[in-house]
């Protein structure tokens, strides 16, 4: 199984192994900081409801891991959108030959329908 599209999620910096995906980014045991000395989360989004109006907040670990926290984003939208990144797809079994090489995202939708025999 695979996604038929990607989203605008961004992995920030070089978080160490075991770093909480929804928390602040840490490298060598220390919180990672931007050029303004502000800590940043492991992930953020290119767009979505978490956009900032002015200067980026210096988020705490408690805020970043809160259930209600909105990951920071560059462009304010009511919700996050699809992106154009490639998605990985692997297949084995009947009709697996349909999933070979590099393909456009929209191809995956049609091939999944064909493989599941939903096109008839």
DSSP file (Angstrom, degrees, kcal/mol; ACC not computed):
  #  RESIDUE AA STRUCTURE BP1 BP2  ACC     N-H-->O    O-->H-N    N-H-->O    O-->H-N    TCO  KAPPA ALPHA  PHI   PSI    X-CA   Y-CA   Z-CA
    1    1 A X              0   0    0      0, 0.0     2,-0.3     0, 0.0    89,-0.1   0.000 360.0 360.0 360.0 147.8    0.0    0.0    0.0
    2    2 A X        -     0   0    0     87,-0.1     2,-0.2   106,-0.0    87,-0.1  -0.935 360.0 -94.2-148.5 169.5    1.2    3.5   -0.7
    3    3 A X        -     0   0    0     85,-0.3     3,-0.1    -2,-0.3    84,-0.1  -0.585  21.4-144.9 -81.2 154.1   -0.1    7.1   -0.8
    4    4 A X  S    S+     0   0    0     -2,-0.2     2,-0.3     1,-0.1   105,-0.2   0.330  82.9  15.7 -99.8   6.6   -1.2    8.4   -4.2
    5    5 A X  S    S-     0   0    0    103,-0.1     2,-0.2    81,-0.1    79,-0.1  -0.971  72.2-125.1-163.7 168.4    0.1   11.9   -3.3
    6    6 A X  E     -A   83   0A   0     77,-0.5    77,-2.1    -2,-0.3     2,-0.2  -0.671  18.1-136.0-114.7 173.0    2.4   13.7   -0.9
    7    7 A X  E     -A   82   0A   0     75,-0.3    75,-0.2    -2,-0.2    78,-0.1  -0.704  32.5 -97.6-122.5 177.1    1.9   16.7    1.5
    8    8 A X        +     0   0    0     73,-1.0    38,-1.8    -2,-0.2     2,-0.1   0.081  68.2 142.3 -88.5  26.1    4.0   19.8    2.2
    9    9 A X  E     -B   45   0B   0     36,-0.2     2,-0.4    37,-0.1    36,-0.2  -0.437  34.0-158.9 -68.3 139.2    5.5   18.3    5.4
   10   10 A X  E     -B   44   0B   0     34,-3.3    34,-1.7    -2,-0.1     2,-0.6  -0.973  13.8-141.7-123.7 132.3    9.2   19.3    5.9
   11   11 A X  E     -B   43   0B   0     -2,-0.4     2,-0.5    32,-0.2    32,-0.2  -0.848  28.0-144.4 -89.5 123.7   11.8   17.6    8.0
   12   12 A X        -     0   0    0     30,-3.0     3,-0.5    -2,-0.6    28,-0.1  -0.781  44.2 -39.8 -98.7 127.9   13.9   20.3    9.6
   13   13 A X  S    S-     0   0    0     -2,-0.5     2,-0.2     1,-0.2    -2,-0.0  -0.199  94.3 -47.3  68.4-149.2   17.6   20.0   10.2
   14   14 A X        -     0   0    0     11,-0.0    -1,-0.2     0, 0.0    28,-0.0  -0.563  59.9-171.8-127.3  65.4   19.4   16.9   11.4
   15   15 A X        -     0   0    0     -3,-0.5    12,-0.2    -2,-0.2     3,-0.1  -0.286  26.9-114.0 -60.3 141.7   17.4   15.6   14.4
   16   16 A X    >   -     0   0    0     10,-2.7     3,-1.9     1,-0.1    10,-0.2  -0.327  41.9 -78.1 -75.8 160.6   19.1   12.8   16.2
   17   17 A X  T 3  S+     0   0    0      1,-0.3    -1,-0.1    -2,-0.0     3,-0.1  -0.300 119.7  25.3 -57.1 136.4   17.7    9.2   16.3
   18   18 A X  T 3  S+     0   0    0      1,-0.3    -1,-0.3    -3,-0.1     2,-0.1   0.393  83.7 147.3  88.1  -3.1   14.8    8.9   18.8
   19   19 A X    <   -     0   0    0     -3,-1.9    -1,-0.3     7,-0.1     2,-0.2  -0.443  60.5-103.2 -63.9 135.3   13.9   12.6   18.5
   20   20 A X    >   -     0   0    0      4,-0.2     3,-1.5     1,-0.2    22,-0.3  -0.443  23.3-143.3 -63.1 127.4   10.1   13.0   19.0
   21   21 A X  T 3  S+     0   0    0      1,-0.3    22,-0.4    -2,-0.2    -1,-0.2   0.812 102.1  41.1 -62.9 -30.1    8.7   13.6   15.5
   22   22 A X  T 3  S+     0   0    0     20,-0.1    -1,-0.3    19,-0.1    44,-0.1   0.307 110.6  73.6 -99.0   8.7    6.2   16.1   17.0
   23   23 A X  S <  S-     0   0    0     -3,-1.5    19,-2.5     1,-0.2    20,-0.4  -0.272  95.6 -60.7-106.8-165.8    8.7   17.7   19.4
   24   24 A X  B     -E   41   0C   0     17,-0.3    17,-0.3    18,-0.1     2,-0.3  -0.523  57.7-106.0 -77.9 146.5   11.6   20.1   19.2
   25   25 A X        -     0   0    0     15,-2.8     7,-2.9    -2,-0.2     2,-0.4  -0.538  37.4-168.8 -74.8 134.1   14.6   19.1   17.1
   26   26 A X  E     -F   31   0D   0      5,-0.3   -10,-2.7    -2,-0.3     2,-0.4  -0.975   9.6-173.7-125.3 140.5   17.7   18.0   19.0
   27   27 A X  E >  S-F   30   0D   0      3,-2.8     3,-1.8    -2,-0.4   -12,-0.1  -0.997  77.1  -7.7-132.5 128.7   21.2   17.4   17.7
   28   28 A X  T 3  S-     0   0    0     -2,-0.4    -1,-0.1     1,-0.3     3,-0.1   0.863 130.5 -55.9  53.2  39.6   23.9   16.0   19.9
   29   29 A X  T 3  S+     0   0    0      1,-0.2     2,-0.4    -3,-0.0    -1,-0.3   0.418 118.7 102.3  79.9  -2.1   21.6   16.3   23.0
   30   30 A X  E <  S-F   27   0D   0     -3,-1.8    -3,-2.8     1,-0.0    -1,-0.2  -0.892  80.3-102.6-116.3 146.2   21.0   20.0   22.5
   31   31 A X  E     -F   26   0D   0     -2,-0.4    -5,-0.3    -5,-0.2     2,-0.2  -0.427  41.1-119.1 -62.3 134.9   17.9   21.7   21.0
   32   32 A X        -     0   0    0     -7,-2.9     8,-1.0     8,-0.3     2,-0.3  -0.510  32.3-160.9 -74.1 144.4   18.6   22.9   17.5
   33   33 A X  B     -G   39   0E   0      6,-0.2     6,-0.2    -2,-0.2     2,-0.0  -0.945  12.0-130.2-129.3 149.9   18.3   26.6   16.9
   34   34 A X    >   -     0   0    0      4,-2.6     3,-1.9    -2,-0.3     6,-0.0  -0.161  49.6 -81.5 -82.2-173.7   17.8   28.8   13.8
   35   35 A X  T 3  S+     0   0    0      1,-0.3    -1,-0.1     2,-0.1    -2,-0.0   0.639 131.3  55.5 -67.8 -13.3   20.0   31.8   13.0
   36   36 A X  T 3  S-     0   0    0      2,-0.2    -1,-0.3     3,-0.0     3,-0.1   0.311 120.5-106.3 -99.4   7.1   18.0   34.0   15.4
   37   37 A X  S <  S+     0   0    0     -3,-1.9     2,-0.4     1,-0.3    -2,-0.1   0.636  75.4 137.6  79.7  14.7   18.6   31.6   18.3
   38   38 A X        -     0   0    0      1,-0.0    -4,-2.6    19,-0.0    -1,-0.3  -0.792  52.7-124.9 -97.7 136.0   15.0   30.2   18.3
   39   39 A X  B     -G   33   0E   0     -2,-0.4    20,-0.5    -6,-0.2     2,-0.3  -0.345  28.0-155.9 -70.2 156.9   14.4   26.5   18.7
   40   40 A X        -     0   0    0     -8,-1.0   -15,-2.8   -15,-0.3    -8,-0.3  -0.959  15.2-106.5-137.4 157.5   12.4   24.7   16.0
   41   41 A X  B     -E   24   0C   0     -2,-0.3   -17,-0.3   -17,-0.3   -29,-0.2  -0.327  30.2-114.0 -78.7 160.9   10.3   21.6   15.7
   42   42 A X  S    S+     0   0    0    -19,-2.5   -30,-3.0   -22,-0.3     2,-0.3   0.869 101.0  26.9 -61.8 -37.9   11.4   18.4   13.9
   43   43 A X  E     +B   11   0B   0    -22,-0.4    29,-0.3   -20,-0.4     2,-0.3  -0.891  63.5 166.7-124.4 157.3    8.7   18.9   11.3
   44   44 A X  E     -B   10   0B   0    -34,-1.7   -34,-3.3    -2,-0.3     2,-0.3  -0.901  28.2-116.4-150.1 179.6    6.8   21.9    9.8
   45   45 A X  E     -Bc   9  73B   0     27,-2.5    29,-1.1    -2,-0.3   -36,-0.2  -0.921  10.3-135.2-126.0 149.4    4.6   22.5    6.8
   46   46 A X  E    S+     0   0B   0    -38,-1.8    29,-1.6    -2,-0.3     2,-0.3   0.796  93.7   1.6 -69.1 -29.2    4.9   24.6    3.7
   47   47 A X  E    S+ c   0  75B   0     27,-0.2     2,-0.3    26,-0.1    29,-0.2  -0.968  83.4  93.1-151.8 165.8    1.3   25.8    4.2
   48   48 A X  E >  S- c   0  76B   0     27,-2.1    29,-1.3    -2,-0.3     3,-1.0  -0.847  82.1 -49.8 138.9-174.1   -1.6   25.3    6.6
   49   49 A X  T 3  S+     0   0    0     -2,-0.3    27,-0.1     1,-0.2    -1,-0.1   0.573 115.9  73.9 -73.6  -8.4   -3.3   26.8    9.6
   50   50 A X  T 3   +     0   0    0     21,-0.3    23,-1.0    25,-0.2    -1,-0.2   0.261  65.5 133.3 -89.8  13.6    0.0   27.1   11.6
   51   51 A X  B <   -d   73   0B   0     -3,-1.0     2,-0.3    21,-0.3    23,-0.2  -0.295  51.7-130.7 -65.2 147.8    1.4   30.0    9.7
   52   52 A X        -     0   0    0     21,-0.8    24,-0.1     1,-0.1     3,-0.1  -0.791   7.0-153.7-101.3 144.1    2.9   32.9   11.7
   53   53 A X  S    S+     0   0    0     -2,-0.3     2,-0.3     1,-0.2    -1,-0.1   0.894  80.4   4.1 -81.1 -43.2    2.0   36.5   11.0
   54   54 A X  S    S-     0   0    0      1,-0.4    -1,-0.2     0, 0.0     3,-0.1  -0.887 118.4 -13.1-136.3 164.9    5.2   38.1   12.4
   55   55 A X  S    S-     0   0    0     -2,-0.3    -1,-0.4     1,-0.1     2,-0.2   0.575  81.9 -93.4   5.3 138.0    8.5   36.6   13.7
   56   56 A X        -     0   0    0     -4,-0.1    -1,-0.1    -3,-0.1     2,-0.0  -0.465  41.1-115.3 -72.6 136.5    8.5   32.9   14.5
   57   57 A X        -     0   0    0     -2,-0.2     2,-1.2    -3,-0.1    -1,-0.1  -0.353  19.4-119.6 -68.8 150.2    7.7   32.0   18.1
   58   58 A X        -     0   0    0    -20,-0.1   -18,-0.1   -18,-0.0    -1,-0.1  -0.759  41.5-151.6 -90.4  89.9   10.4   30.3   20.3
   59   59 A X        -     0   0    0     -2,-1.2     2,-0.2   -20,-0.5   -20,-0.1  -0.316   1.8-139.2 -70.3 141.5    8.4   27.1   20.9
   60   60 A X     >  -     0   0    0      1,-0.1     4,-2.6    -2,-0.0     5,-0.2  -0.593  23.8-113.7 -93.2 162.2    8.9   25.0   24.0
   61   61 A X  H  > S+     0   0    0      1,-0.2     4,-1.8     2,-0.2     5,-0.1   0.888 118.8  54.0 -60.7 -39.5    9.0   21.2   24.1
   62   62 A X  H  4 S+     0   0    0      1,-0.2     4,-0.3     2,-0.2    -1,-0.2   0.913 111.4  44.3 -62.8 -43.4    5.7   21.2   26.1
   63   63 A X  H >4 S+     0   0    0      1,-0.2     3,-1.3     2,-0.2    -2,-0.2   0.932 112.0  52.6 -64.9 -45.8    4.0   23.4   23.5
   64   64 A X  H 3< S+     0   0    0     -4,-2.6    -1,-0.2     1,-0.3    -2,-0.2   0.797 112.9  43.7 -63.8 -30.3    5.3   21.3   20.5
   65   65 A X  T 3< S+     0   0    0     -4,-1.8    -1,-0.3    -5,-0.2    -2,-0.2   0.384  86.5 118.7 -98.0   4.1    4.1   18.0   22.0
   66   66 A X  S X  S-     0   0    0     -3,-1.3     3,-1.5    -4,-0.3    -3,-0.0  -0.444  71.3-127.2 -68.3 142.4    0.7   19.4   23.0
   67   67 A X  T 3  S+     0   0    0      1,-0.3    -1,-0.1    -2,-0.1    -4,-0.0   0.813 110.3  48.6 -58.4 -32.0   -2.3   17.7   21.3
   68   68 A X  T 3  S+     0   0    0      2,-0.1    -1,-0.3    -5,-0.0     2,-0.2   0.427  82.7 121.3 -91.1   0.5   -3.6   21.1   20.2
   69   69 A X    <   -     0   0    0     -3,-1.5     2,-0.6    -6,-0.2   -19,-0.1  -0.455  52.5-148.0 -70.8 132.8   -0.3   22.4   18.8
   70   70 A X        -     0   0    0     -2,-0.2     3,-0.1   -21,-0.1    -2,-0.1  -0.901  23.3-120.4 -98.4 120.9   -0.4   23.4   15.1
   71   71 A X        -     0   0    0     -2,-0.6   -21,-0.3     1,-0.1   -27,-0.1  -0.292  38.1 -98.7 -57.7 142.5    3.0   22.8   13.4
   72   72 A X        -     0   0    0    -29,-0.3   -27,-2.5   -23,-0.1     2,-0.3  -0.304  45.8-174.4 -64.5 146.7    4.4   26.0   12.0
   73   73 A X  E     -cd  45  51B   0    -23,-1.0   -21,-0.8   -29,-0.2   -27,-0.2  -0.940  30.2-132.3-139.3 162.7    4.0   26.7    8.3
   74   74 A X  E    S+     0   0B   0    -29,-1.1     2,-0.5    -2,-0.3   -27,-0.2   0.908  92.5  40.9 -80.9 -45.6    5.1   29.3    5.8
   75   75 A X  E    S-c   47   0B   0    -29,-1.6   -27,-2.1   -30,-0.1     2,-0.5  -0.917  82.9-128.0-113.1 126.1    1.8   30.1    4.1
   76   76 A X  E     +c   48   0B   0     -2,-0.5     2,-0.3   -29,-0.2   -27,-0.2  -0.613  42.0 153.3 -77.7 121.1   -1.4   30.5    6.1
   77   77 A X        -     0   0    0    -29,-1.3   -26,-0.2    -2,-0.5     3,-0.1  -0.929  56.4-110.3-136.1 161.2   -4.3   28.3    4.7
   78   78 A X  S    S+     0   0    0     -2,-0.3     2,-0.3     1,-0.1   -29,-0.2   0.813 102.3   1.5 -63.0 -30.2   -7.3   26.8    6.3
   79   79 A X  S    S-     0   0    0    -31,-0.1    -1,-0.1   -30,-0.0   -31,-0.1  -0.970  88.1 -91.2-151.4 162.3   -5.8   23.4    5.9
   80   80 A X        -     0   0    0     -2,-0.3     2,-0.2    -3,-0.1   -32,-0.1  -0.408  44.1-144.0 -75.7 153.0   -2.6   21.9    4.5
   81   81 A X        -     0   0    0      1,-0.1   -73,-1.0    -2,-0.1   -34,-0.1  -0.556  19.5 -87.8-113.9 175.3   -2.5   20.9    0.9
   82   82 A X  E     -A    7   0A   0    -75,-0.2   -75,-0.3    -2,-0.2     2,-0.2  -0.399  41.7-153.0 -73.6 160.3   -1.1   18.2   -1.4
   83   83 A X  E     -A    6   0A   0    -77,-2.1   -77,-0.5     2,-0.1   -75,-0.1  -0.583  23.0-112.6-123.1-172.0    2.4   18.7   -2.8
   84   84 A X        +     0   0    0     -2,-0.2    21,-0.1   -79,-0.1   -77,-0.0   0.236  65.6 129.6-110.8  13.4    4.2   17.5   -5.9
   85   85 A X        -     0   0    0    -78,-0.1   -79,-0.2     1,-0.1     2,-0.1  -0.270  64.3-102.2 -67.6 154.8    6.9   15.3   -4.3
   86   86 A X        -     0   0    0    -81,-0.1     2,-0.4    18,-0.0    -1,-0.1  -0.453  32.9-147.8 -70.2 148.2    7.4   11.8   -5.5
   87   87 A X        -     0   0    0     -2,-0.1     2,-0.3   -81,-0.1   -81,-0.1  -0.934  16.6-117.4-117.2 146.3    6.0    9.0   -3.4
   88   88 A X        -     0   0    0     -2,-0.4     2,-0.4    14,-0.1   -85,-0.3  -0.609  33.3-177.8 -82.4 138.6    7.6    5.6   -3.1
   89   89 A X        +     0   0    0     -2,-0.3     2,-0.3   -87,-0.1   -87,-0.1  -0.995   8.1 177.3-140.7 133.8    5.6    2.6   -4.3
   90   90 A X        -     0   0    0     -2,-0.4     2,-0.3   -89,-0.1    10,-0.1  -0.955   7.5-172.8-129.6 149.6    6.3   -1.1   -4.2
   91   91 A X        +     0   0    0     -2,-0.3     2,-0.3     8,-0.2     4,-0.1  -0.998  10.5 177.7-145.9 148.8    4.2   -4.0   -5.4
   92   92 A X        +     0   0    0     -2,-0.3     2,-0.2     2,-0.1    -2,-0.0  -0.984  51.8  26.6-146.5 140.8    4.2   -7.8   -5.3
   93   93 A X  S >  S+     0   0    0     -2,-0.3     3,-2.1     2,-0.0     4,-0.3  -0.662 101.4  10.5 108.3-164.5    1.6  -10.2   -6.6
   94   94 A X  T 3  S+     0   0    0      1,-0.3    -2,-0.1    -2,-0.2     0, 0.0  -0.242 133.6   2.6 -55.7 132.4   -1.0  -10.0   -9.3
   95   95 A X  T >  S+     0   0    0      1,-0.1     3,-1.7    -4,-0.1    -1,-0.3   0.609  84.7 135.0  66.3  16.2   -0.6   -6.9  -11.5
   96   96 A X  G X   +     0   0    0     -3,-2.1     3,-2.0     1,-0.3    -2,-0.1   0.793  59.9  73.6 -61.8 -26.4    2.5   -5.8   -9.7
   97   97 A X  G 3  S+     0   0    0      1,-0.3    -1,-0.3    -4,-0.3     3,-0.2   0.711  82.2  69.9 -61.1 -19.7    4.0   -5.2  -13.1
   98   98 A X  G <  S+     0   0    0     -3,-1.7     2,-0.9     1,-0.2    -1,-0.3   0.739  90.8  64.7 -68.7 -21.6    1.8   -2.1  -13.4
   99   99 A X  S <  S+     0   0    0     -3,-2.0     2,-0.4    -4,-0.3    -8,-0.2  -0.695  73.9 130.2-105.4  79.6    3.9   -0.4  -10.7
  100  100 A X        -     0   0    0     -2,-0.9   -10,-0.0    -3,-0.2    -3,-0.0  -0.987  55.0 -12.8-133.6 141.9    7.4    0.0  -12.2
  101  101 A X  S    S-     0   0    0     -2,-0.4     2,-0.5     2,-0.0     0, 0.0  -0.158 102.3 -28.5  74.4-165.6    9.8    2.9  -12.5
  102  102 A X        +     0   0    0    -14,-0.0     2,-0.3   -16,-0.0    -2,-0.1  -0.767  69.1 173.8 -91.0 129.6    9.1    6.5  -11.9
  103  103 A X        -     0   0    0     -2,-0.5     2,-0.1    -4,-0.0    -2,-0.0  -0.903  35.1 -97.5-134.5 160.4    5.5    7.6  -12.4
  104  104 A X    >>  -     0   0    0     -2,-0.3     3,-0.9     1,-0.1     4,-0.9  -0.437  37.7-115.6 -71.7 152.0    3.3   10.7  -12.0
  105  105 A X  H >> S+     0   0    0      1,-0.2     4,-0.9     2,-0.2     3,-0.8   0.881 114.6  57.1 -58.7 -39.5    1.2   10.8   -8.8
  106  106 A X  H 3> S+     0   0    0      1,-0.2     4,-1.2     2,-0.2    -1,-0.2   0.773  97.5  63.5 -66.6 -23.7   -2.1   10.7  -10.8
  107  107 A X  H <> S+     0   0    0     -3,-0.9     4,-2.6     1,-0.2    -1,-0.2   0.872  94.4  61.4 -63.6 -37.8   -1.0    7.4  -12.4
  108  108 A X  H <X S+     0   0    0     -4,-0.9     4,-2.6    -3,-0.8     5,-0.2   0.899 100.6  52.7 -59.6 -43.1   -1.0    5.6   -9.0
  109  109 A X  H  X S+     0   0    0     -4,-0.9     4,-1.9  -105,-0.2    -1,-0.2   0.935 112.7  44.1 -57.4 -48.5   -4.7    6.3   -8.5
  110  110 A X  H  X S+     0   0    0     -4,-1.2     4,-2.1     1,-0.2    -2,-0.2   0.887 114.1  49.1 -67.5 -39.4   -5.6    4.8  -11.9
  111  111 A X  H  X S+     0   0    0     -4,-2.6     4,-3.1     2,-0.2     5,-0.2   0.871 108.2  53.9 -70.1 -35.9   -3.3    1.8  -11.5
  112  112 A X  H  X S+     0   0    0     -4,-2.6     4,-2.0    -5,-0.2    -1,-0.2   0.919 109.5  48.9 -62.7 -41.6   -4.6    1.0   -8.0
  113  113 A X  H  <>S+     0   0    0     -4,-1.9     5,-3.2    -5,-0.2     6,-0.6   0.915 113.5  46.8 -61.5 -42.6   -8.1    1.0   -9.5
  114  114 A X  H ><5S+     0   0    0     -4,-2.1     3,-1.4     3,-0.2    -2,-0.2   0.932 111.8  49.8 -65.1 -46.8   -6.9   -1.4  -12.3
  115  115 A X  H 3<5S+     0   0    0     -4,-3.1    -1,-0.2     1,-0.3    -2,-0.2   0.842 113.9  45.6 -63.1 -33.4   -5.1   -3.7   -9.9
  116  116 A X  T 3<5S-     0   0    0     -4,-2.0    -1,-0.3    -5,-0.2    -2,-0.2   0.384 112.8-122.2 -88.8   3.4   -8.2   -3.9   -7.6
  117  117 A X  T < 5S+     0   0    0     -3,-1.4     3,-0.3    -4,-0.2    -3,-0.2   0.885  70.7 134.3  55.9  43.8  -10.3   -4.5  -10.7
  118  118 A X      < +     0   0    0     -5,-3.2    -4,-0.2     1,-0.2    -1,-0.1   0.397  51.8  77.2 -97.1   0.2  -12.5   -1.4   -9.9
  119  119 A X              0   0    0     -6,-0.6    -1,-0.2     1,-0.2    -5,-0.1   0.523 360.0 360.0 -89.5  -5.1  -12.4   -0.1  -13.5
  120  120 A X              0   0    0     -3,-0.3    -1,-0.2    -6,-0.1    -2,-0.1   0.456 360.0 360.0 -90.0 360.0  -15.0   -2.6  -14.9
